[in-house]
Amino acid sequence: MTTMTENAARYREFKMPDVGEGLTEAEILKWYVKPGDTVTDGQVVCEVETAKAAVELPIPYDGVVRSLHFEEGVTVDVGTSIITVDVAPGTDDAADAPAAESVAPVVPAAPAAQEEPQGRQPVLVGYGVSEASTKRRPRKGAAVPEQAPAEALRAVQTELNGSVPAPARPLAKPPVRKLAKDLGIDLATVVPTGPDGIVTREDVHAAVAPAAPVQGDAPVSRETTPAPAAPVQADARETRLPIKGVRKATAQAMVGSAFTAPHVTEFVTVDVTRTMKLVEELKGDKDMSGLRVNPLLLIAKALLVAIKRNPDVNASWDEVNQEIVLKHYVNLGIAAATPRGLIVPNIKDAHDKTLPQLAQSLGELVATAREGKTSPAAMSGGTVTITNVGVFGVDTGTPILNPGEAAILAVGAIKLQPWVHKGKVKPRQVTTLALSFDHRLVDGELGSKVLADVAAVLEQPKRLITWA
């Protein structure tokens, strides 16, 4: 007979870890495992989105997934039990099935009656089982007949997952799932056209538009789906979206920054024709071969030179200890717009990098952000930030400080404009820079010097050599 203590050691409950710095929740984006799958130490089992980034989570030991407690798209609090793993599969499965069920609760509010493993903390999450499997309890005292190994395994799986197997989950990326949810479309009713049977955004939109005309030709399974849902949603004058993930974190950070740090913004318009010529020359330089060379690279270098000449701007305000913290390093943040919202990853120790090294770091930062793979560590510890609003065709803006930083530089669109050059009006490449700074740390003189130095370098790029 198997005891409760033995079951507790065999079936391990995992809790949602804090994968960032003091984060309280994470949304489950995608699952790579399902109940019954064998997992090994270090295997990635799921992807979650925190308030900072999307992160893949590995499992810390070997075993078989017994049950996953949450579905994709569910936001789970840190510390909540989310998955059960059998770390000793094949050990008298048929006899242990009823007892094991009692030590693997799937309702998050009910803590598992077992000892938490000591040492390394689990970093695994899972998705919810069906309503039947969350409430189904084995009958006490029921006799278990003699069964072949294969039949015994199927019996255990039936007890774990319910008597009726769940239908296959449609394949779709998280943004597509969100779109379908907003439009009231059941992905199971959508005909996929993407590779490997993946449902695309176009498939979801197509499911909304032709709903009425093709109703007669639809399979019987589709007729059971609430037909009015799509038209009602399509005609709605408003759409409500949940505030979560990156958007929630961004909102909290911006409100906290705007109402904590007294912002001052200064502007300067500058002729960057020589900088644009240098960009073109660098593209053909063998030392920059294979690297992405653009105006942002030289703007970043110009800001680093300005900080070196005015180091007091690279600081933060410690309200608790009533101290100004001067940073002797520069972690240069680059604001990036991604499908999940605004993020600000930073280049660590950017002040120590050569121009080719800075170009390589910028390229890696942008590529990682576009793929949605930026880690929380890459977005922490920034000291100053650049936001390139010019890529959207606007002249400039009044950027809000990234929390914990004293300055942020906004770069406007570079346009061909009439400009007085050597006493004559000529067409020149011109842009507008805006520097917002925390007036508790940076007074007008210091902020003006920093902005003027950045402009001077961009106007005369040779100052990258003479001032550096």
C-alpha positions as a LaTeX table, in Angstrom:
\begin{tabular}{lrrr}
\hline
Residue & $x$ (\AA) & $y$ (\AA) & $z$ (\AA) \\
\hline
Met1 & 0.00 & 0.00 & 0.00 \\
Thr2 & 1.29 & 3.43 & $-0.93$ \\
Thr3 & 1.30 & 6.05 & 1.84 \\
Met4 & 0.50 & 9.74 & 1.52 \\
Thr5 & 4.13 & 10.57 & 2.31 \\
Glu6 & 5.30 & 8.39 & $-0.56$ \\
Asn7 & 2.79 & 10.05 & $-2.90$ \\
Ala8 & 3.92 & 13.48 & $-1.77$ \\
Ala9 & 7.48 & 12.59 & $-2.69$ \\
Arg10 & 6.40 & 11.14 & $-6.02$ \\
Tyr11 & 4.02 & 13.85 & $-7.24$ \\
Arg12 & 5.63 & 17.27 & $-7.17$ \\
Glu13 & 3.65 & 20.50 & $-7.18$ \\
Phe14 & 5.29 & 23.46 & $-8.92$ \\
Lys15 & 4.55 & 27.11 & $-8.38$ \\
Met16 & 4.80 & 30.07 & $-10.74$ \\
Pro17 & 8.27 & 31.54 & $-10.14$ \\
Asp18 & 9.25 & 35.18 & $-10.05$ \\
Val19 & 11.09 & 35.26 & $-13.38$ \\
Gly20 & 11.82 & 38.98 & $-13.13$ \\
Glu21 & 12.65 & 41.46 & $-10.40$ \\
Gly22 & 9.81 & 41.45 & $-7.89$ \\
Leu23 & 7.11 & 40.63 & $-10.46$ \\
Thr24 & 3.81 & 39.43 & $-9.03$ \\
Glu25 & 2.18 & 37.67 & $-11.99$ \\
Ala26 & 2.76 & 36.22 & $-15.45$ \\
Glu27 & 0.53 & 35.26 & $-18.37$ \\
Ile28 & 0.87 & 31.83 & $-19.92$ \\
Leu29 & 1.44 & 32.32 & $-23.65$ \\
Lys30 & 2.26 & 28.90 & $-25.04$ \\
Trp31 & 2.67 & 25.31 & $-23.91$ \\
Tyr32 & 5.24 & 22.87 & $-25.18$ \\
Val33 & 4.07 & 19.91 & $-23.06$ \\
Lys34 & 0.80 & 18.19 & $-22.18$ \\
Pro35 & $-0.27$ & 15.63 & $-19.56$ \\
Gly36 & 1.50 & 12.35 & $-20.17$ \\
Asp37 & 4.59 & 13.89 & $-21.78$ \\
Thr38 & 8.01 & 12.89 & $-20.49$ \\
Val39 & 10.21 & 15.83 & $-19.54$ \\
Thr40 & 13.90 & 16.06 & $-18.71$ \\
Asp41 & 15.95 & 18.39 & $-16.56$ \\
Gly42 & 16.39 & 21.74 & $-18.34$ \\
Gln43 & 13.70 & 21.14 & $-20.99$ \\
Val44 & 11.67 & 24.23 & $-21.90$ \\
Val45 & 8.03 & 23.47 & $-21.16$ \\
Cys46 & 6.25 & 26.78 & $-21.69$ \\
Glu47 & 6.50 & 30.45 & $-22.52$ \\
Val48 & 5.11 & 33.11 & $-20.19$ \\
Glu49 & 4.79 & 36.86 & $-20.51$ \\
Thr50 & 5.67 & 38.94 & $-17.50$ \\
Ala51 & 5.20 & 42.67 & $-17.15$ \\
Lys52 & 8.61 & 43.04 & $-18.82$ \\
Ala53 & 9.06 & 40.35 & $-21.45$ \\
Ala54 & 8.22 & 36.91 & $-22.80$ \\
Val55 & 10.31 & 34.23 & $-21.09$ \\
Glu56 & 10.73 & 30.51 & $-21.76$ \\
Leu57 & 10.72 & 28.40 & $-18.60$ \\
Pro58 & 12.59 & 25.10 & $-18.17$ \\
Ile59 & 11.74 & 22.26 & $-15.79$ \\
Pro60 & 14.42 & 21.50 & $-13.17$ \\
Tyr61 & 14.18 & 17.69 & $-13.12$ \\
Asp62 & 13.06 & 14.53 & $-14.93$ \\
Gly63 & 9.55 & 13.11 & $-14.82$ \\
Val64 & 6.16 & 12.78 & $-16.49$ \\
Val65 & 3.67 & 15.64 & $-16.62$ \\
Arg66 & 0.59 & 14.53 & $-14.72$ \\
Ser67 & $-1.62$ & 17.61 & $-14.91$ \\
Leu68 & $-1.39$ & 21.24 & $-16.02$ \\
His69 & $-3.60$ & 23.61 & $-14.11$ \\
Phe70 & $-4.02$ & 26.63 & $-16.39$ \\
Glu71 & $-4.81$ & 27.24 & $-20.03$ \\
Glu72 & $-2.94$ & 29.52 & $-22.40$ \\
Gly73 & $-3.89$ & 33.16 & $-21.95$ \\
Val74 & $-4.45$ & 32.89 & $-18.19$ \\
Thr75 & $-2.60$ & 35.27 & $-15.87$ \\
Val76 & $-1.22$ & 33.45 & $-12.83$ \\
Asp77 & 0.04 & 34.97 & $-9.58$ \\
Val78 & 3.60 & 34.20 & $-8.56$ \\
Gly79 & 3.62 & 31.39 & $-6.01$ \\
Thr80 & 0.45 & 29.71 & $-7.31$ \\
Ser81 & 0.60 & 25.96 & $-7.82$ \\
Ile82 & 0.37 & 25.39 & $-11.56$ \\
Ile83 & 1.59 & 21.91 & $-12.51$ \\
Thr84 & 1.96 & 18.42 & $-11.13$ \\
Val85 & 4.82 & 16.16 & $-12.22$ \\
Asp86 & 5.30 & 12.46 & $-11.52$ \\
Val87 & 9.00 & 12.10 & $-10.72$ \\
Ala88 & 8.78 & 8.32 & $-10.33$ \\
Pro89 & 6.59 & 7.14 & $-13.23$ \\
Gly90 & 5.78 & 3.44 & $-13.63$ \\
Thr91 & 5.82 & 2.73 & $-9.89$ \\
Asp92 & 2.64 & 0.70 & $-9.32$ \\
Asp93 & 0.61 & 3.21 & $-11.37$ \\
Ala94 & $-2.75$ & 1.43 & $-11.13$ \\
Ala95 & $-2.65$ & 1.04 & $-7.37$ \\
Asp96 & $-1.40$ & 4.55 & $-6.74$ \\
Ala97 & $-3.81$ & 6.38 & $-9.04$ \\
Pro98 & $-6.57$ & 7.08 & $-6.47$ \\
Ala99 & $-4.13$ & 8.10 & $-3.75$ \\
Ala100 & $-2.06$ & 10.20 & $-6.12$ \\
Glu101 & $-5.13$ & 12.20 & $-7.10$ \\
Ser102 & $-5.44$ & 13.43 & $-3.52$ \\
Val103 & $-1.95$ & 14.90 & $-3.46$ \\
Ala104 & $-2.18$ & 16.74 & $-6.78$ \\
Pro105 & $-4.91$ & 19.36 & $-6.36$ \\
Val106 & $-5.57$ & 21.42 & $-9.46$ \\
Val107 & $-7.60$ & 24.23 & $-7.92$ \\
Pro108 & $-5.12$ & 27.10 & $-7.33$ \\
Ala109 & $-6.80$ & 28.25 & $-4.12$ \\
Ala110 & $-6.28$ & 24.84 & $-2.46$ \\
Pro111 & $-2.61$ & 24.35 & $-1.47$ \\
Ala112 & $-1.14$ & 20.90 & $-1.96$ \\
Ala113 & $-1.00$ & 18.77 & 1.18 \\
Gln114 & 2.63 & 17.83 & 0.71 \\
Glu115 & 6.11 & 18.87 & 1.68 \\
Glu116 & 7.70 & 21.49 & $-0.57$ \\
Pro117 & 11.01 & 20.31 & $-2.02$ \\
Gln118 & 14.02 & 22.03 & $-0.54$ \\
Gly119 & 16.89 & 23.58 & $-2.47$ \\
Arg120 & 16.33 & 24.64 & $-6.07$ \\
Gln121 & 12.94 & 26.23 & $-6.64$ \\
Pro122 & 10.80 & 24.98 & $-9.55$ \\
Val123 & 10.34 & 27.19 & $-12.59$ \\
Leu124 & 7.56 & 25.32 & $-14.34$ \\
Val125 & 4.04 & 26.35 & $-15.27$ \\
Gly126 & 1.10 & 24.56 & $-16.85$ \\
Tyr127 & $-2.35$ & 25.02 & $-18.32$ \\
Gly128 & $-5.65$ & 23.99 & $-16.85$ \\
Val129 & $-7.32$ & 20.66 & $-17.28$ \\
Ser130 & $-10.95$ & 20.35 & $-18.26$ \\
Glu131 & $-13.75$ & 21.04 & $-15.81$ \\
Ala132 & $-14.34$ & 17.30 & $-15.51$ \\
Ser133 & $-10.74$ & 16.58 & $-14.52$ \\
Thr134 & $-10.63$ & 19.38 & $-11.96$ \\
Lys135 & $-13.62$ & 18.02 & $-10.05$ \\
Arg136 & $-13.52$ & 14.30 & $-10.77$ \\
Arg137 & $-12.61$ & 12.25 & $-7.69$ \\
Pro138 & $-12.07$ & 8.46 & $-7.66$ \\
Arg139 & $-14.49$ & 6.37 & $-5.63$ \\
Lys140 & $-12.94$ & 5.28 & $-2.39$ \\
Gly141 & $-12.63$ & 1.58 & $-1.92$ \\
Ala142 & $-13.15$ & 0.78 & $-5.59$ \\
Ala143 & $-11.38$ & $-2.39$ & $-6.60$ \\
Val144 & $-8.79$ & $-2.19$ & $-9.34$ \\
Pro145 & $-8.90$ & $-5.30$ & $-11.55$ \\
Glu146 & $-5.84$ & $-7.03$ & $-12.93$ \\
Gln147 & $-4.78$ & $-5.24$ & $-16.11$ \\
Ala148 & $-2.04$ & $-5.44$ & $-18.67$ \\
Pro149 & 0.60 & $-2.67$ & $-18.39$ \\
Ala150 & $-0.80$ & $-0.79$ & $-21.39$ \\
Glu151 & $-4.36$ & $-1.03$ & $-20.07$ \\
Ala152 & $-3.23$ & 0.11 & $-16.63$ \\
Leu153 & $-1.54$ & 3.14 & $-18.14$ \\
Arg154 & $-4.70$ & 4.04 & $-20.07$ \\
Ala155 & $-6.73$ & 3.66 & $-16.90$ \\
Val156 & $-4.46$ & 6.08 & $-15.05$ \\
Gln157 & $-4.67$ & 8.59 & $-17.89$ \\
Thr158 & $-8.48$ & 8.27 & $-17.83$ \\
Glu159 & $-8.52$ & 9.01 & $-14.11$ \\
Leu160 & $-6.22$ & 12.01 & $-14.63$ \\
Asn161 & $-7.87$ & 13.57 & $-17.64$ \\
Gly162 & $-11.51$ & 12.54 & $-17.39$ \\
Ser163 & $-13.41$ & 9.86 & $-19.27$ \\
Val164 & $-13.81$ & 11.94 & $-22.42$ \\
Pro165 & $-10.55$ & 13.06 & $-24.11$ \\
Ala166 & $-10.29$ & 16.80 & $-24.73$ \\
Pro167 & $-10.38$ & 17.91 & $-28.38$ \\
Ala168 & $-7.11$ & 18.95 & $-30.01$ \\
Arg169 & $-6.25$ & 22.59 & $-29.37$ \\
Pro170 & $-6.13$ & 24.69 & $-32.57$ \\
Leu171 & $-2.65$ & 25.91 & $-33.48$ \\
Ala172 & $-2.34$ & 29.71 & $-33.37$ \\
Lys173 & 0.08 & 32.33 & $-32.12$ \\
Pro174 & $-0.84$ & 34.32 & $-28.97$ \\
Pro175 & $-1.73$ & 37.54 & $-30.88$ \\
Val176 & $-4.04$ & 35.54 & $-33.13$ \\
Arg177 & $-5.70$ & 33.90 & $-30.12$ \\
Lys178 & $-6.26$ & 37.34 & $-28.61$ \\
Leu179 & $-7.77$ & 38.63 & $-31.85$ \\
Ala180 & $-10.15$ & 35.69 & $-32.00$ \\
Lys181 & $-11.16$ & 36.25 & $-28.38$ \\
Asp182 & $-11.83$ & 39.95 & $-29.01$ \\
Leu183 & $-13.99$ & 39.13 & $-32.05$ \\
Gly184 & $-15.86$ & 36.34 & $-30.28$ \\
Ile185 & $-14.53$ & 33.65 & $-32.64$ \\
Asp186 & $-13.96$ & 30.06 & $-31.51$ \\
Leu187 & $-10.64$ & 29.01 & $-33.03$ \\
Ala188 & $-11.91$ & 25.43 & $-33.30$ \\
Thr189 & $-14.36$ & 26.66 & $-35.96$ \\
Val190 & $-11.73$ & 28.45 & $-38.06$ \\
Val191 & $-10.26$ & 26.77 & $-41.14$ \\
Pro192 & $-6.44$ & 27.20 & $-40.90$ \\
Thr193 & $-4.45$ & 28.19 & $-43.99$ \\
Gly194 & $-1.05$ & 28.71 & $-42.39$ \\
Pro195 & 1.85 & 26.24 & $-42.52$ \\
Asp196 & 1.37 & 23.05 & $-40.47$ \\
Gly197 & $-2.27$ & 23.90 & $-39.88$ \\
Ile198 & $-1.64$ & 27.17 & $-38.00$ \\
Val199 & $-4.54$ & 29.63 & $-37.81$ \\
Thr200 & $-3.53$ & 33.08 & $-39.11$ \\
Arg201 & $-4.99$ & 36.55 & $-38.53$ \\
Glu202 & $-6.49$ & 36.42 & $-42.03$ \\
Asp203 & $-8.23$ & 33.16 & $-41.16$ \\
Val204 & $-9.85$ & 34.80 & $-38.12$ \\
His205 & $-11.01$ & 37.83 & $-40.12$ \\
Ala206 & $-12.36$ & 35.50 & $-42.82$ \\
Ala207 & $-14.33$ & 33.63 & $-40.19$ \\
Val208 & $-16.04$ & 36.88 & $-39.19$ \\
Ala209 & $-16.89$ & 38.25 & $-42.64$ \\
Pro210 & $-18.51$ & 35.28 & $-44.40$ \\
Ala211 & $-20.26$ & 33.84 & $-41.35$ \\
Ala212 & $-23.81$ & 34.36 & $-42.67$ \\
Pro213 & $-23.35$ & 33.29 & $-46.36$ \\
Val214 & $-21.59$ & 29.99 & $-45.66$ \\
Gln215 & $-23.68$ & 28.90 & $-42.72$ \\
Gly216 & $-25.52$ & 26.31 & $-44.81$ \\
Asp217 & $-22.30$ & 24.61 & $-45.87$ \\
Ala218 & $-20.70$ & 24.60 & $-42.47$ \\
Pro219 & $-20.05$ & 21.31 & $-40.66$ \\
Val220 & $-22.45$ & 20.20 & $-37.95$ \\
Ser221 & $-19.88$ & 21.02 & $-35.27$ \\
Arg222 & $-19.94$ & 24.67 & $-36.33$ \\
Glu223 & $-23.71$ & 24.90 & $-36.03$ \\
Thr224 & $-23.42$ & 24.36 & $-32.30$ \\
Thr225 & $-21.28$ & 27.49 & $-31.99$ \\
Pro226 & $-23.22$ & 30.66 & $-31.04$ \\
Ala227 & $-23.70$ & 32.22 & $-34.48$ \\
Pro228 & $-24.73$ & 35.72 & $-33.37$ \\
Ala229 & $-21.42$ & 36.28 & $-31.49$ \\
Ala230 & $-19.40$ & 37.41 & $-34.51$ \\
Pro231 & $-21.97$ & 39.86 & $-35.99$ \\
Val232 & $-22.61$ & 41.42 & $-32.58$ \\
Gln233 & $-18.92$ & 41.95 & $-32.01$ \\
Ala234 & $-18.38$ & 43.22 & $-35.55$ \\
Asp235 & $-21.08$ & 45.88 & $-35.12$ \\
Ala236 & $-19.96$ & 46.93 & $-31.65$ \\
Arg237 & $-19.03$ & 50.58 & $-31.28$ \\
Glu238 & $-16.51$ & 49.84 & $-28.52$ \\
Thr239 & $-14.01$ & 47.12 & $-27.73$ \\
Arg240 & $-12.67$ & 46.57 & $-24.21$ \\
Leu241 & $-9.23$ & 45.08 & $-23.83$ \\
Pro242 & $-7.78$ & 43.80 & $-20.55$ \\
Ile243 & $-4.88$ & 45.81 & $-19.15$ \\
Lys244 & $-2.11$ & 43.31 & $-18.55$ \\
Gly245 & 1.42 & 42.28 & $-19.37$ \\
Val246 & 3.76 & 44.84 & $-20.93$ \\
Arg247 & 0.97 & 47.41 & $-21.39$ \\
Lys248 & 0.10 & 47.27 & $-17.68$ \\
Ala249 & 3.74 & 47.61 & $-16.63$ \\
Thr250 & 4.30 & 50.49 & $-19.05$ \\
Ala251 & 1.24 & 52.36 & $-17.77$ \\
Gln252 & 2.30 & 51.98 & $-14.15$ \\
Ala253 & 5.86 & 53.06 & $-14.93$ \\
Met254 & 4.83 & 56.12 & $-16.92$ \\
Val255 & 2.31 & 57.31 & $-14.33$ \\
Gly256 & 4.85 & 56.78 & $-11.56$ \\
Ser257 & 7.54 & 58.65 & $-13.49$ \\
Ala258 & 5.32 & 61.55 & $-14.60$ \\
Phe259 & 4.01 & 62.20 & $-11.09$ \\
Thr260 & 7.27 & 61.56 & $-9.22$ \\
Ala261 & 10.05 & 63.20 & $-11.24$ \\
Pro262 & 9.55 & 66.88 & $-12.22$ \\
His263 & 10.12 & 66.77 & $-15.97$ \\
Val264 & 11.78 & 69.48 & $-18.02$ \\
Thr265 & 12.15 & 69.14 & $-21.80$ \\
Glu266 & 14.49 & 71.19 & $-23.99$ \\
Phe267 & 14.73 & 71.18 & $-27.79$ \\
Val268 & 17.35 & 71.89 & $-30.41$ \\
Thr269 & 17.24 & 71.70 & $-34.22$ \\
Val270 & 20.50 & 70.68 & $-35.82$ \\
Asp271 & 22.06 & 70.17 & $-39.25$ \\
Val272 & 23.11 & 66.51 & $-39.41$ \\
Thr273 & 24.23 & 66.46 & $-43.06$ \\
Arg274 & 27.83 & 65.55 & $-42.15$ \\
Thr275 & 26.60 & 62.77 & $-39.87$ \\
Met276 & 24.49 & 61.30 & $-42.69$ \\
Lys277 & 27.54 & 61.38 & $-44.99$ \\
Leu278 & 29.60 & 59.60 & $-42.33$ \\
Val279 & 26.90 & 56.93 & $-42.04$ \\
Glu280 & 27.22 & 56.21 & $-45.75$ \\
Glu281 & 31.02 & 56.07 & $-45.51$ \\
Leu282 & 30.91 & 53.69 & $-42.56$ \\
Lys283 & 28.64 & 51.30 & $-44.45$ \\
Gly284 & 31.55 & 50.67 & $-46.82$ \\
Asp285 & 34.20 & 50.41 & $-44.10$ \\
Lys286 & 35.66 & 46.92 & $-43.73$ \\
Asp287 & 35.69 & 47.22 & $-39.93$ \\
Met288 & 31.90 & 47.68 & $-40.03$ \\
Ser289 & 31.31 & 44.81 & $-42.46$ \\
Gly290 & 28.25 & 42.77 & $-41.54$ \\
Leu291 & 27.09 & 45.34 & $-38.99$ \\
Arg292 & 24.03 & 47.53 & $-39.21$ \\
Val293 & 25.10 & 51.16 & $-39.61$ \\
Asn294 & 22.41 & 53.83 & $-39.32$ \\
Pro295 & 21.97 & 57.34 & $-37.85$ \\
Leu296 & 20.88 & 55.89 & $-34.49$ \\
Leu297 & 24.34 & 54.37 & $-34.06$ \\
Leu298 & 26.07 & 57.75 & $-34.31$ \\
Ile299 & 23.38 & 59.44 & $-32.20$ \\
Ala300 & 24.00 & 56.87 & $-29.47$ \\
Lys301 & 27.74 & 57.50 & $-29.69$ \\
Ala302 & 27.14 & 61.26 & $-29.54$ \\
Leu303 & 25.07 & 60.87 & $-26.36$ \\
Leu304 & 27.79 & 58.73 & $-24.77$ \\
Val305 & 30.36 & 61.46 & $-25.54$ \\
Ala306 & 28.04 & 64.11 & $-24.05$ \\
Ile307 & 27.63 & 62.03 & $-20.88$ \\
Lys308 & 31.40 & 61.66 & $-20.59$ \\
Arg309 & 31.73 & 65.44 & $-20.76$ \\
Asn310 & 28.81 & 65.94 & $-18.31$ \\
Pro311 & 28.85 & 62.87 & $-16.03$ \\
Asp312 & 26.43 & 64.28 & $-13.44$ \\
Val313 & 23.53 & 63.69 & $-15.82$ \\
Asn314 & 24.09 & 59.94 & $-15.46$ \\
Ala315 & 22.49 & 59.62 & $-12.03$ \\
Ser316 & 19.41 & 58.51 & $-10.13$ \\
Trp317 & 17.38 & 59.76 & $-7.17$ \\
Asp318 & 17.23 & 57.54 & $-4.07$ \\
Glu319 & 14.14 & 58.75 & $-2.21$ \\
Val320 & 14.43 & 56.23 & 0.62 \\
Asn321 & 18.00 & 57.12 & 1.58 \\
Gln322 & 17.74 & 60.73 & 0.40 \\
Glu323 & 20.79 & 60.35 & $-1.82$ \\
Ile324 & 21.77 & 61.15 & $-5.40$ \\
Val325 & 23.43 & 58.09 & $-6.92$ \\
Leu326 & 26.07 & 58.95 & $-9.53$ \\
Lys327 & 26.61 & 56.12 & $-12.03$ \\
His328 & 30.16 & 55.58 & $-13.27$ \\
Tyr329 & 28.90 & 53.36 & $-16.08$ \\
Val330 & 26.33 & 53.83 & $-18.83$ \\
Asn331 & 23.67 & 51.22 & $-19.55$ \\
Leu332 & 22.16 & 52.79 & $-22.66$ \\
Gly333 & 18.45 & 52.10 & $-23.08$ \\
Ile334 & 16.81 & 52.00 & $-26.51$ \\
Ala335 & 13.01 & 52.36 & $-26.52$ \\
Ala336 & 11.51 & 49.72 & $-28.82$ \\
Ala337 & 7.93 & 49.32 & $-30.01$ \\
Thr338 & 6.97 & 45.63 & $-30.14$ \\
Pro339 & 3.68 & 43.78 & $-30.78$ \\
Arg340 & 3.35 & 43.38 & $-27.00$ \\
Gly341 & 3.95 & 47.06 & $-26.29$ \\
Leu342 & 6.78 & 49.43 & $-25.46$ \\
Ile343 & 9.93 & 47.98 & $-23.92$ \\
Val344 & 13.29 & 49.59 & $-23.10$ \\
Pro345 & 16.15 & 47.07 & $-23.21$ \\
Asn346 & 19.58 & 48.50 & $-22.58$ \\
Ile347 & 23.15 & 47.94 & $-23.72$ \\
Lys348 & 25.26 & 47.15 & $-20.67$ \\
Asp349 & 28.44 & 49.22 & $-20.24$ \\
Ala350 & 27.86 & 51.04 & $-23.51$ \\
His351 & 30.48 & 53.63 & $-22.53$ \\
Asp352 & 33.25 & 51.04 & $-22.91$ \\
Lys353 & 32.28 & 49.88 & $-26.39$ \\
Thr354 & 33.98 & 50.79 & $-29.65$ \\
Leu355 & 31.81 & 51.87 & $-32.57$ \\
Pro356 & 31.74 & 48.35 & $-34.13$ \\
Gln357 & 30.93 & 46.83 & $-30.73$ \\
Leu358 & 28.15 & 49.36 & $-30.19$ \\
Ala359 & 26.74 & 48.59 & $-33.66$ \\
Gln360 & 26.74 & 44.88 & $-32.91$ \\
Ser361 & 24.99 & 45.39 & $-29.56$ \\
Leu362 & 22.35 & 47.63 & $-31.16$ \\
Gly363 & 21.69 & 45.04 & $-33.87$ \\
Glu364 & 21.29 & 42.24 & $-31.34$ \\
Leu365 & 19.04 & 44.37 & $-29.14$ \\
Val366 & 16.70 & 45.24 & $-32.03$ \\
Ala367 & 16.55 & 41.66 & $-33.35$ \\
Thr368 & 15.79 & 40.23 & $-29.93$ \\
Ala369 & 13.07 & 42.81 & $-29.29$ \\
Arg370 & 11.38 & 42.09 & $-32.64$ \\
Glu371 & 11.33 & 38.37 & $-31.85$ \\
Gly372 & 9.77 & 39.09 & $-28.45$ \\
Lys373 & 12.66 & 37.35 & $-26.70$ \\
Thr374 & 14.01 & 40.26 & $-24.66$ \\
Ser375 & 14.77 & 39.03 & $-21.14$ \\
Pro376 & 13.86 & 40.92 & $-17.95$ \\
Ala377 & 17.58 & 41.26 & $-17.18$ \\
Ala378 & 18.10 & 43.12 & $-20.47$ \\
Met379 & 15.51 & 45.70 & $-19.39$ \\
Ser380 & 16.81 & 46.35 & $-15.90$ \\
Gly381 & 19.60 & 48.61 & $-14.72$ \\
Gly382 & 19.34 & 51.27 & $-17.42$ \\
Thr383 & 20.87 & 54.70 & $-16.72$ \\
Val384 & 19.83 & 56.82 & $-19.73$ \\
Thr385 & 17.55 & 56.20 & $-22.73$ \\
Ile386 & 17.15 & 57.11 & $-26.42$ \\
Thr387 & 13.74 & 57.03 & $-28.12$ \\
Asn388 & 13.74 & 57.35 & $-31.90$ \\
Val389 & 10.31 & 58.82 & $-32.71$ \\
Gly390 & 11.62 & 59.94 & $-36.10$ \\
Val391 & 11.02 & 56.47 & $-37.54$ \\
Phe392 & 7.30 & 57.31 & $-37.40$ \\
Gly393 & 7.80 & 60.50 & $-39.42$ \\
Val394 & 7.25 & 62.97 & $-36.55$ \\
Asp395 & 9.54 & 65.90 & $-35.81$ \\
Thr396 & 9.97 & 65.42 & $-32.06$ \\
Gly397 & 8.17 & 64.80 & $-28.79$ \\
Thr398 & 8.34 & 65.30 & $-25.03$ \\
Pro399 & 9.46 & 61.87 & $-23.79$ \\
Ile400 & 8.69 & 60.65 & $-20.27$ \\
Leu401 & 11.64 & 59.42 & $-18.25$ \\
Asn402 & 12.20 & 55.73 & $-17.82$ \\
Pro403 & 11.78 & 55.17 & $-14.04$ \\
Gly404 & 15.08 & 55.39 & $-12.16$ \\
Glu405 & 16.82 & 57.44 & $-14.86$ \\
Ala406 & 17.60 & 61.15 & $-15.02$ \\
Ala407 & 17.45 & 61.79 & $-18.79$ \\
Ile408 & 15.93 & 60.57 & $-22.04$ \\
Leu409 & 16.77 & 61.80 & $-25.55$ \\
Ala410 & 14.11 & 61.85 & $-28.29$ \\
Val411 & 15.27 & 61.93 & $-31.91$ \\
Gly412 & 12.94 & 63.32 & $-34.58$ \\
Ala413 & 12.73 & 62.57 & $-38.28$ \\
Ile414 & 15.72 & 63.58 & $-40.40$ \\
Lys415 & 14.40 & 65.65 & $-43.30$ \\
Leu416 & 15.81 & 67.66 & $-46.18$ \\
Gln417 & 15.11 & 71.31 & $-45.31$ \\
Pro418 & 16.33 & 74.78 & $-46.35$ \\
Trp419 & 19.18 & 75.77 & $-44.03$ \\
Val420 & 21.66 & 78.62 & $-43.89$ \\
His421 & 25.04 & 77.01 & $-44.55$ \\
Lys422 & 28.16 & 79.15 & $-45.03$ \\
Gly423 & 26.06 & 82.23 & $-45.60$ \\
Lys424 & 23.77 & 80.67 & $-48.19$ \\
Val425 & 20.41 & 78.91 & $-48.02$ \\
Lys426 & 20.94 & 75.33 & $-49.07$ \\
Pro427 & 19.03 & 72.05 & $-48.70$ \\
Arg428 & 20.47 & 70.23 & $-45.67$ \\
Gln429 & 19.60 & 67.15 & $-43.62$ \\
Val430 & 18.01 & 68.51 & $-40.43$ \\
Thr431 & 16.51 & 66.95 & $-37.31$ \\
Thr432 & 15.14 & 68.08 & $-33.95$ \\
Leu433 & 16.36 & 66.63 & $-30.66$ \\
Ala434 & 14.46 & 66.77 & $-27.37$ \\
Leu435 & 15.99 & 66.03 & $-23.98$ \\
Ser436 & 13.74 & 65.41 & $-20.98$ \\
Phe437 & 15.42 & 65.34 & $-17.58$ \\
Asp438 & 14.60 & 65.02 & $-13.89$ \\
His439 & 14.83 & 68.56 & $-12.50$ \\
Arg440 & 15.58 & 67.21 & $-9.02$ \\
Leu441 & 18.90 & 65.91 & $-10.36$ \\
Val442 & 19.57 & 67.98 & $-13.46$ \\
Asp443 & 19.27 & 71.76 & $-13.50$ \\
Gly444 & 18.79 & 73.81 & $-16.63$ \\
Glu445 & 22.47 & 74.46 & $-17.17$ \\
Leu446 & 23.49 & 70.80 & $-17.05$ \\
Gly447 & 20.58 & 69.67 & $-19.22$ \\
Ser448 & 21.35 & 72.37 & $-21.78$ \\
Lys449 & 25.03 & 71.40 & $-21.92$ \\
Val450 & 24.21 & 67.75 & $-22.54$ \\
Leu451 & 21.76 & 68.54 & $-25.33$ \\
Ala452 & 24.12 & 71.09 & $-26.90$ \\
Asp453 & 26.98 & 68.59 & $-26.86$ \\
Val454 & 24.89 & 65.92 & $-28.59$ \\
Ala455 & 23.89 & 68.45 & $-31.25$ \\
Ala456 & 27.48 & 69.63 & $-31.70$ \\
Val457 & 28.74 & 66.08 & $-32.31$ \\
Leu458 & 26.02 & 65.39 & $-34.86$ \\
Glu459 & 26.76 & 68.66 & $-36.62$ \\
Gln460 & 30.51 & 68.00 & $-36.66$ \\
Pro461 & 31.07 & 64.20 & $-36.29$ \\
Lys462 & 34.85 & 64.76 & $-36.05$ \\
Arg463 & 34.15 & 65.73 & $-32.42$ \\
Leu464 & 33.69 & 62.02 & $-31.79$ \\
Ile465 & 37.48 & 61.95 & $-32.02$ \\
Thr466 & 38.47 & 65.29 & $-30.54$ \\
Trp467 & 36.09 & 65.06 & $-27.56$ \\
Ala468 & 36.36 & 61.32 & $-26.93$ \\
\hline
\end{tabular}
